[in-house]
Amino acid sequence: MAEKVKFSVSLDAELGTALRQYVAAEDEQISAVISRALERYLDDRRVTRAGLRAMEEYEAEYGPFSEEEMAEAHAWVDDLFGRSGEERRSA
């Protein structure tokens, strides 16, 4: 079994209530749910940072992305996440 580390965190009351309701309904431990969520968050951040570095390297070698390339990229992301361009702009 992996070594455990104890943390103390504070959550908004609504989030804490939702977490307690979820773990009770799913018969899970709070620490297990938070560990999975944190792993996913950190993985997402690593992927995002790697993508941004790749974009910077590309632009350093080939120059800035054109407006057309950026529009295509935004459309692809919007389609991937099933949202409209208006939703993206307000986020």
MOPEFEN-V456986 format. One record per helix or strand of 2 or more residues. SS is the DSSP state (a for helix, b for strand). FROM is the first residue (numbers start at 0). TO is the last residue. Records with the same first field share a line. If there is no record, write none. Layout:
# MOPEFEN-V456986
SS: FROM-TO ; FROM-TO
This chain:
# MOPEFEN-V456986
a: 12-25 ; 29-61 ; 66-80 ; 84-89
